[in-house]
């Protein structure tokens, strides 16, 4: 997942480290699918990060 985000939005070391730590805790396949779709479809990294927060709050 992190790789897809970096390829899509570019590299940002502090954000990427935080994202990797967050995603390592996600084990539910439906959540990972939703986050992957967001990585592909979101217009910006900020929009993607907002989706991550929303998905993980459920």
N, CA, C, O and CB atoms as a CASP TS submission, in Angstrom:
PFRMAT TS
TARGET T0000
AUTHOR 0000-0000-0000
METHOD Language model
MODEL 1
PARENT N/A
ATOM      1  N   UNK     1       0.823  -1.181   0.000  1.00  0.00           N
ATOM      2  CA  UNK     1       0.000   0.000   0.000  1.00  0.00           C
ATOM      3  C   UNK     1       0.869   1.247   0.000  1.00  0.00           C
ATOM      4  O   UNK     1       0.652   2.158  -0.799  1.00  0.00           O
ATOM      5  CB  UNK     1      -0.937  -0.004   1.196  1.00  0.00           C
ATOM      6  N   UNK     2       1.852   1.293   0.893  1.00  0.00           N
ATOM      7  CA  UNK     2       2.728   2.460   0.968  1.00  0.00           C
ATOM      8  C   UNK     2       3.368   2.725  -0.378  1.00  0.00           C
ATOM      9  O   UNK     2       3.486   3.873  -0.807  1.00  0.00           O
ATOM     10  CB  UNK     2       3.807   2.263   2.038  1.00  0.00           C
ATOM     11  N   UNK     3       3.774   1.677  -1.030  1.00  0.00           N
ATOM     12  CA  UNK     3       4.417   1.807  -2.340  1.00  0.00           C
ATOM     13  C   UNK     3       3.483   2.467  -3.351  1.00  0.00           C
ATOM     14  O   UNK     3       3.909   3.328  -4.121  1.00  0.00           O
ATOM     15  CB  UNK     3       4.860   0.432  -2.856  1.00  0.00           C
ATOM     16  N   UNK     4       2.228   2.072  -3.352  1.00  0.00           N
ATOM     17  CA  UNK     4       1.250   2.664  -4.265  1.00  0.00           C
ATOM     18  C   UNK     4       1.079   4.151  -3.975  1.00  0.00           C
ATOM     19  O   UNK     4       0.972   4.956  -4.900  1.00  0.00           O
ATOM     20  CB  UNK     4      -0.103   1.939  -4.153  1.00  0.00           C
ATOM     21  N   UNK     5       1.052   4.514  -2.708  1.00  0.00           N
ATOM     22  CA  UNK     5       0.893   5.921  -2.332  1.00  0.00           C
ATOM     23  C   UNK     5       2.110   6.731  -2.774  1.00  0.00           C
ATOM     24  O   UNK     5       1.965   7.836  -3.296  1.00  0.00           O
ATOM     25  CB  UNK     5       0.684   6.057  -0.806  1.00  0.00           C
ATOM     26  N   UNK     6       3.301   6.188  -2.567  1.00  0.00           N
ATOM     27  CA  UNK     6       4.526   6.885  -2.968  1.00  0.00           C
ATOM     28  C   UNK     6       4.575   7.043  -4.479  1.00  0.00           C
ATOM     29  O   UNK     6       4.936   8.109  -4.977  1.00  0.00           O
ATOM     30  CB  UNK     6       5.772   6.128  -2.473  1.00  0.00           C
ATOM     31  N   UNK     7       4.219   6.005  -5.208  1.00  0.00           N
ATOM     32  CA  UNK     7       4.216   6.090  -6.673  1.00  0.00           C
ATOM     33  C   UNK     7       3.202   7.121  -7.163  1.00  0.00           C
ATOM     34  O   UNK     7       3.447   7.823  -8.144  1.00  0.00           O
ATOM     35  CB  UNK     7       3.906   4.717  -7.287  1.00  0.00           C
ATOM     36  N   UNK     8       2.084   7.206  -6.488  1.00  0.00           N
ATOM     37  CA  UNK     8       0.995   8.101  -6.915  1.00  0.00           C
ATOM     38  C   UNK     8       1.247   9.560  -6.558  1.00  0.00           C
ATOM     39  O   UNK     8       1.013  10.456  -7.370  1.00  0.00           O
ATOM     40  CB  UNK     8      -0.308   7.656  -6.294  1.00  0.00           C
ATOM     41  N   UNK     9       1.731   9.794  -5.321  1.00  0.00           N
ATOM     42  CA  UNK     9       1.835  11.158  -4.816  1.00  0.00           C
ATOM     43  C   UNK     9       3.261  11.637  -4.581  1.00  0.00           C
ATOM     44  O   UNK     9       3.467  12.802  -4.242  1.00  0.00           O
ATOM     45  CB  UNK     9       1.077  11.268  -3.552  1.00  0.00           C
ATOM     46  N   UNK    10       4.236  10.776  -4.751  1.00  0.00           N
ATOM     47  CA  UNK    10       5.622  11.148  -4.479  1.00  0.00           C
ATOM     48  C   UNK    10       6.012  10.799  -3.050  1.00  0.00           C
ATOM     49  O   UNK    10       5.179  10.409  -2.232  1.00  0.00           O
ATOM     50  CB  UNK    10       5.832  12.640  -4.730  1.00  0.00           C
ATOM     51  N   UNK    11       7.282  10.949  -2.778  1.00  0.00           N
ATOM     52  CA  UNK    11       7.812  10.540  -1.479  1.00  0.00           C
ATOM     53  C   UNK    11       7.797  11.696  -0.486  1.00  0.00           C
ATOM     54  O   UNK    11       8.097  12.840  -0.829  1.00  0.00           O
ATOM     55  CB  UNK    11       9.232  10.000  -1.632  1.00  0.00           C
ATOM     56  N   UNK    12       7.447  11.372   0.735  1.00  0.00           N
ATOM     57  CA  UNK    12       7.456  12.327   1.843  1.00  0.00           C
ATOM     58  C   UNK    12       7.818  11.538   3.095  1.00  0.00           C
ATOM     59  O   UNK    12       6.944  10.954   3.735  1.00  0.00           O
ATOM     60  CB  UNK    12       6.060  13.070   2.002  1.00  0.00           C
ATOM     61  N   UNK    13       9.085  11.519   3.441  1.00  0.00           N
ATOM     62  CA  UNK    13       9.591  10.635   4.490  1.00  0.00           C
ATOM     63  C   UNK    13       8.783  10.638   5.783  1.00  0.00           C
ATOM     64  O   UNK    13       8.400   9.560   6.240  1.00  0.00           O
ATOM     65  CB  UNK    13      10.985  11.007   4.803  1.00  0.00           C
ATOM     66  N   UNK    14       8.499  11.786   6.399  1.00  0.00           N
ATOM     67  CA  UNK    14       7.735  11.734   7.654  1.00  0.00           C
ATOM     68  C   UNK    14       6.333  11.167   7.464  1.00  0.00           C
ATOM     69  O   UNK    14       5.883  10.350   8.268  1.00  0.00           O
ATOM     70  CB  UNK    14       7.638  13.121   8.259  1.00  0.00           C
ATOM     71  N   UNK    15       5.639  11.590   6.411  1.00  0.00           N
ATOM     72  CA  UNK    15       4.291  11.072   6.162  1.00  0.00           C
ATOM     73  C   UNK    15       4.342   9.589   5.829  1.00  0.00           C
ATOM     74  O   UNK    15       3.478   8.830   6.266  1.00  0.00           O
ATOM     75  CB  UNK    15       3.613  11.847   5.020  1.00  0.00           C
ATOM     76  N   UNK    16       5.339   9.166   5.064  1.00  0.00           N
ATOM     77  CA  UNK    16       5.425   7.764   4.667  1.00  0.00           C
ATOM     78  C   UNK    16       5.713   6.856   5.854  1.00  0.00           C
ATOM     79  O   UNK    16       5.168   5.755   5.934  1.00  0.00           O
ATOM     80  CB  UNK    16       6.499   7.585   3.609  1.00  0.00           C
ATOM     81  N   UNK    17       6.555   7.297   6.771  1.00  0.00           N
ATOM     82  CA  UNK    17       6.844   6.495   7.963  1.00  0.00           C
ATOM     83  C   UNK    17       5.586   6.346   8.817  1.00  0.00           C
ATOM     84  O   UNK    17       5.297   5.262   9.324  1.00  0.00           O
ATOM     85  CB  UNK    17       7.982   7.138   8.790  1.00  0.00           C
ATOM     86  N   UNK    18       4.851   7.430   8.971  1.00  0.00           N
ATOM     87  CA  UNK    18       3.607   7.374   9.749  1.00  0.00           C
ATOM     88  C   UNK    18       2.588   6.476   9.059  1.00  0.00           C
ATOM     89  O   UNK    18       1.895   5.699   9.716  1.00  0.00           O
ATOM     90  CB  UNK    18       3.022   8.790   9.946  1.00  0.00           C
ATOM     91  N   UNK    19       2.497   6.582   7.730  1.00  0.00           N
ATOM     92  CA  UNK    19       1.565   5.749   6.973  1.00  0.00           C
ATOM     93  C   UNK    19       1.927   4.268   7.110  1.00  0.00           C
ATOM     94  O   UNK    19       1.053   3.428   7.327  1.00  0.00           O
ATOM     95  CB  UNK    19       1.559   6.163   5.489  1.00  0.00           C
ATOM     96  N   UNK    20       3.203   3.956   6.984  1.00  0.00           N
ATOM     97  CA  UNK    20       3.637   2.559   7.111  1.00  0.00           C
ATOM     98  C   UNK    20       3.278   1.999   8.485  1.00  0.00           C
ATOM     99  O   UNK    20       2.811   0.864   8.592  1.00  0.00           O
ATOM    100  CB  UNK    20       5.154   2.442   6.874  1.00  0.00           C
ATOM    101  N   UNK    21       3.491   2.781   9.521  1.00  0.00           N
ATOM    102  CA  UNK    21       3.152   2.339  10.875  1.00  0.00           C
ATOM    103  C   UNK    21       1.652   2.120  11.022  1.00  0.00           C
ATOM    104  O   UNK    21       1.217   1.147  11.637  1.00  0.00           O
ATOM    105  CB  UNK    21       3.636   3.361  11.908  1.00  0.00           C
ATOM    106  N   UNK    22       0.869   3.027  10.458  1.00  0.00           N
ATOM    107  CA  UNK    22      -0.586   2.915  10.529  1.00  0.00           C
ATOM    108  C   UNK    22      -1.077   1.704   9.763  1.00  0.00           C
ATOM    109  O   UNK    22      -1.884   0.926  10.273  1.00  0.00           O
ATOM    110  CB  UNK    22      -1.248   4.176   9.989  1.00  0.00           C
ATOM    111  N   UNK    23      -0.595   1.540   8.539  1.00  0.00           N
ATOM    112  CA  UNK    23      -1.076   0.441   7.695  1.00  0.00           C
ATOM    113  C   UNK    23      -0.645  -0.920   8.218  1.00  0.00           C
ATOM    114  O   UNK    23      -1.324  -1.915   7.967  1.00  0.00           O
ATOM    115  CB  UNK    23      -0.578   0.619   6.276  1.00  0.00           C
ATOM    116  N   UNK    24       0.463  -0.986   8.936  1.00  0.00           N
ATOM    117  CA  UNK    24       0.910  -2.272   9.474  1.00  0.00           C
ATOM    118  C   UNK    24      -0.077  -2.815  10.506  1.00  0.00           C
ATOM    119  O   UNK    24      -0.069  -4.008  10.809  1.00  0.00           O
ATOM    120  CB  UNK    24       2.301  -2.132  10.102  1.00  0.00           C
ATOM    121  N   UNK    25      -0.922  -1.943  11.043  1.00  0.00           N
ATOM    122  CA  UNK    25      -1.908  -2.358  12.038  1.00  0.00           C
ATOM    123  C   UNK    25      -3.229  -2.800  11.414  1.00  0.00           C
ATOM    124  O   UNK    25      -4.078  -3.369  12.100  1.00  0.00           O
ATOM    125  CB  UNK    25      -2.160  -1.231  13.006  1.00  0.00           C
ATOM    126  N   UNK    26      -3.408  -2.544  10.120  1.00  0.00           N
ATOM    127  CA  UNK    26      -4.665  -2.890   9.445  1.00  0.00           C
ATOM    128  C   UNK    26      -4.586  -4.329   8.955  1.00  0.00           C
ATOM    129  O   UNK    26      -3.696  -4.688   8.185  1.00  0.00           O
ATOM    130  CB  UNK    26      -4.954  -1.918   8.255  1.00  0.00           C
ATOM    131  N   UNK    27      -5.524  -5.143   9.408  1.00  0.00           N
ATOM    132  CA  UNK    27      -5.531  -6.541   8.982  1.00  0.00           C
ATOM    133  C   UNK    27      -6.819  -6.918   8.247  1.00  0.00           C
ATOM    134  O   UNK    27      -6.902  -7.991   7.648  1.00  0.00           O
ATOM    135  CB  UNK    27      -5.344  -7.447  10.186  1.00  0.00           C
ATOM    136  N   UNK    28      -7.802  -6.054   8.291  1.00  0.00           N
ATOM    137  CA  UNK    28      -9.079  -6.342   7.642  1.00  0.00           C
ATOM    138  C   UNK    28      -8.969  -6.073   6.140  1.00  0.00           C
ATOM    139  O   UNK    28      -8.655  -4.960   5.720  1.00  0.00           O
ATOM    140  CB  UNK    28     -10.219  -5.492   8.267  1.00  0.00           C
ATOM    141  N   UNK    29      -9.228  -7.097   5.347  1.00  0.00           N
ATOM    142  CA  UNK    29      -9.069  -7.006   3.901  1.00  0.00           C
ATOM    143  C   UNK    29      -9.943  -5.924   3.283  1.00  0.00           C
ATOM    144  O   UNK    29      -9.494  -5.222   2.377  1.00  0.00           O
ATOM    145  CB  UNK    29      -9.384  -8.333   3.267  1.00  0.00           C
ATOM    146  N   UNK    30     -11.163  -5.773   3.743  1.00  0.00           N
ATOM    147  CA  UNK    30     -12.065  -4.755   3.190  1.00  0.00           C
ATOM    148  C   UNK    30     -11.499  -3.353   3.396  1.00  0.00           C
ATOM    149  O   UNK    30     -11.611  -2.496   2.519  1.00  0.00           O
ATOM    150  CB  UNK    30     -13.457  -4.861   3.838  1.00  0.00           C
ATOM    151  N   UNK    31     -10.893  -3.125   4.553  1.00  0.00           N
ATOM    152  CA  UNK    31     -10.288  -1.815   4.818  1.00  0.00           C
ATOM    153  C   UNK    31      -9.086  -1.591   3.899  1.00  0.00           C
ATOM    154  O   UNK    31      -8.919  -0.503   3.347  1.00  0.00           O
ATOM    155  CB  UNK    31      -9.858  -1.702   6.304  1.00  0.00           C
ATOM    156  N   UNK    32      -8.263  -2.604   3.739  1.00  0.00           N
ATOM    157  CA  UNK    32      -7.101  -2.477   2.851  1.00  0.00           C
ATOM    158  C   UNK    32      -7.537  -2.225   1.416  1.00  0.00           C
ATOM    159  O   UNK    32      -6.923  -1.427   0.708  1.00  0.00           O
ATOM    160  CB  UNK    32      -6.230  -3.739   2.919  1.00  0.00           C
ATOM    161  N   UNK    33      -8.594  -2.901   0.985  1.00  0.00           N
ATOM    162  CA  UNK    33      -9.122  -2.668  -0.371  1.00  0.00           C
ATOM    163  C   UNK    33      -9.588  -1.229  -0.531  1.00  0.00           C
ATOM    164  O   UNK    33      -9.305  -0.585  -1.541  1.00  0.00           O
ATOM    165  CB  UNK    33     -10.285  -3.634  -0.674  1.00  0.00           C
ATOM    166  N   UNK    34     -10.300  -0.730   0.465  1.00  0.00           N
ATOM    167  CA  UNK    34     -10.794   0.643   0.398  1.00  0.00           C
ATOM    168  C   UNK    34      -9.636   1.646   0.369  1.00  0.00           C
ATOM    169  O   UNK    34      -9.682   2.636  -0.361  1.00  0.00           O
ATOM    170  CB  UNK    34     -11.716   0.935   1.592  1.00  0.00           C
ATOM    171  N   UNK    35      -8.613   1.383   1.158  1.00  0.00           N
ATOM    172  CA  UNK    35      -7.457   2.282   1.186  1.00  0.00           C
ATOM    173  C   UNK    35      -6.683   2.227  -0.127  1.00  0.00           C
ATOM    174  O   UNK    35      -6.199   3.252  -0.605  1.00  0.00           O
ATOM    175  CB  UNK    35      -6.533   1.926   2.353  1.00  0.00           C
ATOM    176  N   UNK    36      -6.565   1.045  -0.705  1.00  0.00           N
ATOM    177  CA  UNK    36      -5.886   0.938  -1.997  1.00  0.00           C
ATOM    178  C   UNK    36      -6.656   1.715  -3.066  1.00  0.00           C
ATOM    179  O   UNK    36      -6.064   2.446  -3.860  1.00  0.00           O
ATOM    180  CB  UNK    36      -5.735  -0.545  -2.412  1.00  0.00           C
ATOM    181  N   UNK    37      -7.969   1.550  -3.078  1.00  0.00           N
ATOM    182  CA  UNK    37      -8.793   2.299  -4.035  1.00  0.00           C
ATOM    183  C   UNK    37      -8.598   3.799  -3.849  1.00  0.00           C
ATOM    184  O   UNK    37      -8.510   4.542  -4.827  1.00  0.00           O
ATOM    185  CB  UNK    37     -10.285   1.933  -3.874  1.00  0.00           C
ATOM    186  N   UNK    38      -8.530   4.241  -2.609  1.00  0.00           N
ATOM    187  CA  UNK    38      -8.316   5.661  -2.335  1.00  0.00           C
ATOM    188  C   UNK    38      -6.946   6.105  -2.843  1.00  0.00           C
ATOM    189  O   UNK    38      -6.812   7.207  -3.376  1.00  0.00           O
ATOM    190  CB  UNK    38      -8.444   5.945  -0.828  1.00  0.00           C
ATOM    191  N   UNK    39      -5.937   5.264  -2.684  1.00  0.00           N
ATOM    192  CA  UNK    39      -4.594   5.608  -3.169  1.00  0.00           C
ATOM    193  C   UNK    39      -4.599   5.824  -4.674  1.00  0.00           C
ATOM    194  O   UNK    39      -3.855   6.659  -5.189  1.00  0.00           O
ATOM    195  CB  UNK    39      -3.587   4.507  -2.801  1.00  0.00           C
ATOM    196  N   UNK    40      -5.427   5.084  -5.370  1.00  0.00           N
ATOM    197  CA  UNK    40      -5.504   5.193  -6.826  1.00  0.00           C
ATOM    198  C   UNK    40      -6.380   6.371  -7.251  1.00  0.00           C
ATOM    199  O   UNK    40      -6.079   7.036  -8.242  1.00  0.00           O
ATOM    200  CB  UNK    40      -6.047   3.893  -7.426  1.00  0.00           C
ATOM    201  N   UNK    41      -7.448   6.634  -6.520  1.00  0.00           N
ATOM    202  CA  UNK    41      -8.454   7.593  -6.969  1.00  0.00           C
ATOM    203  C   UNK    41      -8.365   8.999  -6.373  1.00  0.00           C
ATOM    204  O   UNK    41      -8.858   9.949  -6.981  1.00  0.00           O
ATOM    205  CB  UNK    41      -9.775   7.051  -6.673  1.00  0.00           C
ATOM    206  N   UNK    42      -7.759   9.150  -5.220  1.00  0.00           N
ATOM    207  CA  UNK    42      -7.699  10.471  -4.586  1.00  0.00           C
ATOM    208  C   UNK    42      -6.849  11.432  -5.418  1.00  0.00           C
ATOM    209  O   UNK    42      -5.862  11.040  -6.041  1.00  0.00           O
ATOM    210  CB  UNK    42      -7.129  10.360  -3.156  1.00  0.00           C
ATOM    211  N   UNK    43      -7.260  12.689  -5.409  1.00  0.00           N
ATOM    212  CA  UNK    43      -6.568  13.708  -6.199  1.00  0.00           C
ATOM    213  C   UNK    43      -5.288  14.214  -5.538  1.00  0.00           C
ATOM    214  O   UNK    43      -4.424  14.770  -6.216  1.00  0.00           O
ATOM    215  CB  UNK    43      -7.493  14.870  -6.448  1.00  0.00           C
ATOM    216  N   UNK    44      -5.157  14.028  -4.220  1.00  0.00           N
ATOM    217  CA  UNK    44      -3.984  14.540  -3.524  1.00  0.00           C
ATOM    218  C   UNK    44      -3.631  13.640  -2.343  1.00  0.00           C
ATOM    219  O   UNK    44      -4.433  12.814  -1.907  1.00  0.00           O
ATOM    220  CB  UNK    44      -4.226  15.981  -3.048  1.00  0.00           C
ATOM    221  N   UNK    45      -2.432  13.817  -1.846  1.00  0.00           N
ATOM    222  CA  UNK    45      -2.003  13.057  -0.673  1.00  0.00           C
ATOM    223  C   UNK    45      -2.842  13.459   0.537  1.00  0.00           C
ATOM    224  O   UNK    45      -3.184  12.611   1.361  1.00  0.00           O
ATOM    225  CB  UNK    45      -0.495  13.285  -0.389  1.00  0.00           C
ATOM    226  N   UNK    46      -3.174  14.734   0.650  1.00  0.00           N
ATOM    227  CA  UNK    46      -3.997  15.197   1.773  1.00  0.00           C
ATOM    228  C   UNK    46      -5.371  14.532   1.754  1.00  0.00           C
ATOM    229  O   UNK    46      -5.898  14.141   2.795  1.00  0.00           O
ATOM    230  CB  UNK    46      -4.152  16.729   1.732  1.00  0.00           C
ATOM    231  N   UNK    47      -5.938  14.410   0.565  1.00  0.00           N
ATOM    232  CA  UNK    47      -7.235  13.734   0.437  1.00  0.00           C
ATOM    233  C   UNK    47      -7.111  12.268   0.830  1.00  0.00           C
ATOM    234  O   UNK    47      -7.975  11.737   1.527  1.00  0.00           O
ATOM    235  CB  UNK    47      -7.776  13.855  -1.007  1.00  0.00           C
ATOM    236  N   UNK    48      -6.044  11.612   0.389  1.00  0.00           N
ATOM    237  CA  UNK    48      -5.812  10.210   0.757  1.00  0.00           C
ATOM    238  C   UNK    48      -5.664  10.075   2.267  1.00  0.00           C
ATOM    239  O   UNK    48      -6.265   9.188   2.873  1.00  0.00           O
ATOM    240  CB  UNK    48      -4.555   9.659   0.048  1.00  0.00           C
ATOM    241  N   UNK    49      -4.867  10.951   2.878  1.00  0.00           N
ATOM    242  CA  UNK    49      -4.669  10.882   4.328  1.00  0.00           C
ATOM    243  C   UNK    49      -5.989  11.048   5.078  1.00  0.00           C
ATOM    244  O   UNK    49      -6.200  10.412   6.111  1.00  0.00           O
ATOM    245  CB  UNK    49      -3.673  11.955   4.780  1.00  0.00           C
ATOM    246  N   UNK    50      -6.873  11.893   4.567  1.00  0.00           N
ATOM    247  CA  UNK    50      -8.189  12.072   5.186  1.00  0.00           C
ATOM    248  C   UNK    50      -9.016  10.783   5.091  1.00  0.00           C
ATOM    249  O   UNK    50      -9.734  10.431   6.027  1.00  0.00           O
ATOM    250  CB  UNK    50      -8.944  13.242   4.516  1.00  0.00           C
ATOM    251  N   UNK    51      -8.910  10.096   3.974  1.00  0.00           N
ATOM    252  CA  UNK    51      -9.615   8.818   3.817  1.00  0.00           C
ATOM    253  C   UNK    51      -9.067   7.803   4.818  1.00  0.00           C
ATOM    254  O   UNK    51      -9.836   7.068   5.437  1.00  0.00           O
ATOM    255  CB  UNK    51      -9.473   8.280   2.361  1.00  0.00           C
ATOM    256  N   UNK    52      -7.758   7.759   4.978  1.00  0.00           N
ATOM    257  CA  UNK    52      -7.146   6.829   5.934  1.00  0.00           C
ATOM    258  C   UNK    52      -7.712   7.069   7.326  1.00  0.00           C
ATOM    259  O   UNK    52      -8.107   6.124   8.009  1.00  0.00           O
ATOM    260  CB  UNK    52      -5.604   6.984   5.945  1.00  0.00           C
ATOM    261  N   UNK    53      -7.753   8.311   7.741  1.00  0.00           N
ATOM    262  CA  UNK    53      -8.297   8.644   9.070  1.00  0.00           C
ATOM    263  C   UNK    53      -9.750   8.195   9.169  1.00  0.00           C
ATOM    264  O   UNK    53     -10.139   7.583  10.164  1.00  0.00           O
ATOM    265  CB  UNK    53      -8.188  10.169   9.348  1.00  0.00           C
ATOM    266  N   UNK    54     -10.548   8.488   8.162  1.00  0.00           N
ATOM    267  CA  UNK    54     -11.968   8.124   8.177  1.00  0.00           C
ATOM    268  C   UNK    54     -12.148   6.602   8.243  1.00  0.00           C
ATOM    269  O   UNK    54     -12.959   6.107   9.026  1.00  0.00           O
ATOM    270  CB  UNK    54     -12.676   8.687   6.929  1.00  0.00           C
ATOM    271  N   UNK    55     -11.407   5.877   7.437  1.00  0.00           N
ATOM    272  CA  UNK    55     -11.547   4.413   7.399  1.00  0.00           C
ATOM    273  C   UNK    55     -11.121   3.800   8.732  1.00  0.00           C
ATOM    274  O   UNK    55     -11.763   2.872   9.225  1.00  0.00           O
ATOM    275  CB  UNK    55     -10.705   3.814   6.242  1.00  0.00           C
ATOM    276  N   UNK    56     -10.066   4.304   9.301  1.00  0.00           N
ATOM    277  CA  UNK    56      -9.560   3.705  10.551  1.00  0.00           C
ATOM    278  C   UNK    56     -10.411   4.050  11.757  1.00  0.00           C
ATOM    279  O   UNK    56     -10.317   3.377  12.783  1.00  0.00           O
ATOM    280  CB  UNK    56      -8.140   4.155  10.804  1.00  0.00           C
ATOM    281  N   UNK    57     -11.231   5.068  11.664  1.00  0.00           N
ATOM    282  CA  UNK    57     -12.109   5.426  12.799  1.00  0.00           C
ATOM    283  C   UNK    57     -13.328   4.517  12.891  1.00  0.00           C
ATOM    284  O   UNK    57     -14.016   4.509  13.912  1.00  0.00           O
ATOM    285  CB  UNK    57     -12.571   6.881  12.674  1.00  0.00           C
ATOM    286  N   UNK    58     -13.597   3.768  11.863  1.00  0.00           N
ATOM    287  CA  UNK    58     -14.770   2.885  11.905  1.00  0.00           C
ATOM    288  C   UNK    58     -14.580   1.724  12.825  1.00  0.00           C
ATOM    289  O   UNK    58     -15.479   0.895  12.966  1.00  0.00           O
ATOM    290  CB  UNK    58     -15.095   2.378  10.540  1.00  0.00           C
TER
END
